[in-house]
């Protein structure tokens, strides 16, 4: 078969639920469907999902997709999982969950993380901070909202689940195990645990010093295999149940950061991509290990065993618009909201929105930060409010981009992907606010699904990484509009100061 006939079963597991698709190895998305799953919140910062439900949805969607897309089961040459990272699924030796997935926003492990490595130097003990930055480049959070915090929470607060767990898996690795029956992870999939020595990406194991400092049980960490390698073929019973080829190869799972890079085509050193999804980030491949601890920028294991990717995260992007819709404009959908925003002028008549609705990671690390509308007046309209949300996310991106520019020099166009990029208005606002040409990838909502499939194609030897930029189609190029840029320059001067002025208040009100 040629590329167009060879198909990857790709899964993009977002916080909102799994998106399942069939993607040809030429990058064509043949079929996809998203099924929502709920997040359960509880006392003490609990946030969990039912990992078993993900697998049930994926099994059903795969069978349904084969019927609706007319893709034949024998065309499925590969399986690739991408999606959320820094969540933790406790499973038994057969890969069955023994408890709910502890989600990336769950903070119940905070007391144990603080005890293990917390202190007064930016929230850390100096020796622990220096060890982590020197060896890994990043460090677990004393807020507990990462795999180390999750493992410590289970170890101390839930001994029944901890005792039953053979492995603590990232969601993408859990789903790969569902397909293969084999527990396997990569440096990329485990990047959020910060437990590998990233000075030498060829080392195939966790770092003894960092595991000891974290205080987690090493025996429950999944074995590491090279990023982009083939774990195995699909287990025969699973292939028969789903109706796909038992020869289909399962590639190592990837965080959404990695699949977005591949799906944007920005895979050469210094080529930027910006994602507007539930959260947002700006990333690019980087040649060396590097960290900016003051703005939460670091390099992590990249697209193969010899490269790095820049990692950072704005906690609330598309989710801010969703919040506005759900709580203020419940009668309007995404398209109607962005159409309404187009009725307001650049600058939203002076209204500034700060999008820190659930704290922030980059470019400032403050879980207490909270969002708000500023400079409202009796003349403020509904259109001003919606446009201010779009602009507020863009202002935060500009603030982050300034840090990225200092971290790794770049001056080329920015590839934009993610659900938020469906709006031409939002893409234009980002171009105007940041003063950079923005290239929108065609079908940006499925960019990560396409990226997961092409990542599998690379691992299977069917796709060359150097051809990706030309393989990814664009459907819009947005040049900065000078008049709008002048408006946004004036407003952006105030934006970082809004955080500085309110930082102490955020801390007081969080007590």
N, C-alpha and C positions, 0 to 999 in steps of 0.2 A: 504494500500500500504506500501511496505518497503521503505527504504531511497532511493534506486536507482530509484524508480518509482515516488517519490514525488519530485517536481521540483519547483525551485524559478526563477521567472522572475527578473533578476538582471540587473541593469543599472550602468555603471561606466562613469560618466560625466567628462571627462577630458577637459582641456583647448582647445584641438583640436577638441572636439566633443563627442557625446555620443556613448559609446559601449553598445550594448544591447545583452543579452545572456540568455540562459536557462541553469541552473546548477542544477544537481541532489543533493539531500541532503547528498550524500556520497562524494561530492566534484567534481564529473565528470562534465566538461563543455561539454554540449551536442551540443550547437550551439552558435555562437556569430558573431556579425558584428559591425564594426566601421564606422560611417558616419561623415565626416569632416564638421565643421562649421567655418565660418570666424570670426575673431576678427576685429572690426573696430577701428582704431586709429584716434584721432583727436587732436586739439590744447589743450594746458593746461594740458596734461597728460591723455587725455581721452582714454579709452579702454573699448569697450562695445561689447556684443553679443545679438542676438535675442533669448530670452528665449522661445518665442512661437515656434520658429523653432525647438528647442530641443524636445518639446513635439510632434510636428508633426512627426519628425523623429522617435521618440520612438514608437508612435502608428503604423506607417508604418512598422518599423522593427519587432515589436512584431507579427503582423499578418503574415509577411513574414517568420519570424522564425518558427512559428507554422507549416506553410506549408512545409518548407524546412527540418526541424528537425524531423518531425513526432511526436513531443511532442503533446499530446492531451491537450486541454484546461482544462479538468477536473483534469489533473495532477498538474496544477499550484497551489501550496499550499500557496505560499508566494510571496511578492514583496519587493525588497530591493534596495535602491538607495545609491550609494557612489560617491565620486569624489571630484572635486575642492572645496575649501572652502575659506572663506574671500572674496567672491563676494556677490553682493546684488541685488535681484530681487524685484522691487516694484510691488505689485499686489493689485487688488481690493478685496472686501469681498468674491467674488466667486473664487479667485485664478487666475484671468486673469491678465497678465502683463499690467501695465499702462505706462511702459517705458522700455527701454532696460536694460538688466542685466549690472550693473556696475561691471567690472571685477576686480580680485584681484590685477592687476597691475595699475589700474586707480588711479591717484594721484591728481585729481582735488579738493579733499577735504583738501589738505595740509594746505592752509592758515587758515582754520577754526579749524583744529586739533591743529595747533601750537598756535592759539589764546586761545583755550580751556585749553590746558595742557602743552604747550611747554615752554621751559626754558633752562637754561645753564647747568643743571646737566644731561649729556648724552642726551641732547635735550629736557629735561623735567623740569617742575617746581618741586622742591624737594618734596613739600608736596603731589602733585599729584602722583609722582613716588612712594613714600613710601606707599600711600594709596592703589594703584593698586597692588604693589608687595605683600603687607601684605594680602590683601583680595583675590586677584585673582591669582597672581603669574606671570602674564604677563601684558602688557599695550598696548593700541593702539599706532600706530606709528604716530609721527608728520609728516611723509611723506604722510599721507592720504590714503595709499593703503591698507585699511581694512574696515570692515563694518561701524565702527564709522566715518571714513573719508567719506565714501560713503553717509551715512545718512546725515551728515552735509553738504556735497555738494548738495544733492537734496533739503535739507531744505532751503539753502541759494541761490543756483544758479538756481534751477529748481522748482519753487513753483507750477507749473501746475502739474508736476508728483507727487510732494510731497503731494499736496492737494488731488489728486485722489487715492493715495496709502492708503489702509487699513492696509497692513502689509509690512514690509521689511523682505524678506525671504532669507536665504541661498539657493543656487541652489538645494541642495539635499532636502531641506524642501519644496521648490516650486514644485518639481516633485512629492514628496509624496502627496502634496495637489492636484495635478492634478489627482492622482489615487483615493484619498479618499474624496476630497471636504472639508477637514478639515485642518485648519492652526495649525500646531504643530511643535515644535522643541525640541531638547534635549540640555543638557549641552554640549554634544560632538559636535553636529552640530553647535552650537553657540559659540564654543570655540574662534573663531577668532575675535569675538566682544569684548572679555575680560570684560564682564559686569556681571559675576556671582561671588559670594563669594565662592571660592573653598576650603576654610578651612573646610567646612562641605558640602559634596556632597549630603547630604539628603535634603538640602534646595531646594524647588521646584520653585524658582523664581529668578529674577534678583536682583542685589544689589542696593538699593536706592542711596547710596553714589556714587558708580561708575557711575550710570546712570546720576546723577546730574553733576558730574565732566566732563563727556563726552559731556553733553549738547544736547543729542538726545531726541527724543519724545518717551517716554516709551510706550505710547498707541499703537505704531506701531510695537512693538517687539512681536513676536509670543509667544503664551503660551508654557511653558516648560512641557514636560512629561519625565518620566524616560528613560535614555539611554537604548536601547535594548528592549523597550516595544513595544507592538502592538498599532498602532494608531487607526486602525479600519480595517474592510474588505474593499475590493475594491468597490467603488461606483457601484451600479447595472448597470447604463447606460454605464460606462466606461468598465466594465467587458463584457457587451454585444458587445460593439464596438470592443474590442480587441479580443474577442473570448476566454477569460480565465474564470476560475471559479469565480463566485461572492463570494465564501467563502474564496478566497485567502486573507491572512492577510498581511497588510502592516506594516513593522517594521520601527522604526525611522531611518531616514537617517544618514549616517556616513561620516565624512571626509575620504579622501583617506588614511590618516595616520592610521586610525582605521581598515579599510578593509585590508590594507597591512599587519598589525600585525596579523590579523586573517588568511589571505591568506598565510602568511609565516609559520604559526604554532608557532611563537615565542610569546606565550601569557602568559608565566609564568614570575614572577618577575626577571628582569635582563637579560632576553633572548633578544638578539639584532636582529633586522632586518635592512637591508640597501636597500633602493629603488633607482634604477637608472631609472628614468623616465624623463619627461621634466625637472623637478627639481630633487633633491635628498635629502634624509634625513637619519639619523640613529636614531632609536627609540627602546624603550623597555618599558614594564610595570614597574612602580615604585610604591613603597608602600606609599610614603608620598608626600605632596605638597612641592615643592622645586623650586628655581630659580637661574640661573646664568645670571644676567643681563649684564655682561661684554661680554658674548659670545652668547647671545640670545638663551639660553637653558631654558626651563621651563617645568613643568608638567602641563597637562591639564586633564579635566575629561576623564576617560578611557573607557574601554569596557563595564562597567556596573556602576551602581550608587555608587559603593564603591571603585573604583580603579582609578589610574592615568596612563597616558602615557607621555613619554618624547617627547617634540616637538622641532624641529629645522628645518631649511631649507636652502639648497644650491640652489640659484635661477636658476642656469644654469648647467645642467648635459647633458642629452640626447639632449637637445636643442642646446648645443654647437656643437655636431656632426652634427645635422641638419643644423645649420648655415654654417658649413664648406662645407657640401654637396651642399647647395643651392647657395653659393656664390663663391666657388672655384672648387668643384668637381661635378658639376651638372650632369654629365653623369653617376655617380656611385650611386647605391643604398646602403642600410645599409650593406648588406652582402659583397658587393664588397669593401666598405670602410674598414670594419674590416679585410677583407682578405688582402687588401693593407697594413694596419697597421702591420700585422703579418710579413711583409717583412723587417721591421726595427728592430734593436736590442733593448733590454731593455734599457731604458734611452733615446731613440730617438736620439742617437749620440749627446747628450748634449742639445737638444732643450727642453725648458720648456714652457708650455702653461698655462696661468692663465685664468680660465674660468669665469671671472666676467663680462660677456657680458651685463648684465642688473643690475649691482650692486650686492650686496650680503647681506644676512641676518645673516647666521651663517657660520663660527665662528666669523666673524666680521660683524658689522652692518653698511654698507656704501652703500647707493644707488648711490653714485657717482663713485664707483669703476668700472673700465673697464678692459677688458681682453687684452691679447696680447701674441705673440710668442716672446720668449727671447732666446738669444744666437744663432741666425740664422747665417749661413755662406753660402758661395758659394757651399759648399758640401752638404747642406741640401736638402733632397729629399722629394718627395710627401709622401712617406711612413713615413718619419720622422714626417711630419706635422700631419698626421692623428693619428699616435700612440701618439704623444705629447698631442693631445686633450684627448685621453682616459686616459693617465697618469695624465694630469692636473686635471681632475675630481677626479681621485683617490688620488692625493696629497691633494686636498681640503678635501676629505673624511678623510684622515689621520689626517689632522689638526683638523677637527671636532671631530674625534674619540678620540683624546687626551683629548679634553675638556669633552667629554662624559665619558671617563674613570675616570676623576676626579669627575664628577658629580655623577656617580653611578658605583661602582666597578663591573666589569664583566671580565671574561677571557675565556668564551666559544666561540664556533663557531658563525659566523655571517650568518644568513639566507639572501640570496640575491633574490630580486624580481624586476619586472619592465622590460620594453621593452629593456633596455640596457643590461640586464642580458642574453639575447639570445646569446650574444657573449661570447664564452668560453674564448677568449683572454682577454676581458674586466674583466671578473670575476677573471682570473688568475692575471692580473695586480693589481686589488684591493687587492687580497690576498698577493701578493708580497710587494706592497707599504705599506700596513697596518700591515704586519707580523702576520696575523690572518687566521685561517682556515675559508674558505667561503663555505657555502652549498647553491647550487642553487636549488630553488624550480622548480619542473617540470612545463613546460608551464608558464614561469615567466611573460609573457606578459599578461596573464589572471589571475594573482594571486589576484588582487584586485576584479575582477569580482567574482572569487571563494570565496574570503573573504566576500564579501557582502552577497552571498548566505548562507554561513555557519553562518554568523552573524544572518541572519533571522532564520536559523535552531535553533540557541541557543534561540532566543526570542520565538520561537514557541514550544520549549521544545523537539525538535527532535534530537538535538546535544548537547553533553556535552563539555563544554569548555576545560576540562582537557584532552580530547582525541584528540584535534586538532593537536598537534605536530606530533602524529603518523598517523593522517589521511591525512596529507599533504605529497605527494610523492616528493622525490628529484631525480634529474637526473644528478647531478655532485657535486663532492667535490674537492675543490681546496686548496692544501696545499702550503704555501709559499716556493718558491725556493730560497735557501740561496744565490746563486750567484747573482740573480736578486735583492734580498733584499739589498745587499751591494751597488749595483749601485743606487738604489732608495734612500737609506739613504743619500748618498752623494748629490743627487739632492734636496731632501726634505729640507736639511739644508738651501738652498737658497730660498725656496718657500715663507714662511711667510715674509721674508725680502723684497721680491719683492713688496708686498703690502705696507710695512712700508716705503720703499724708494719712492713710487709713490703716497702715500696718499695725500700729499699736492698738487701735480700736478692734481690729479683727481678733487679735490675741486676747484682749480683755473679754470680748463677747463670746469667745469660744470656751471660756472656763466653765 
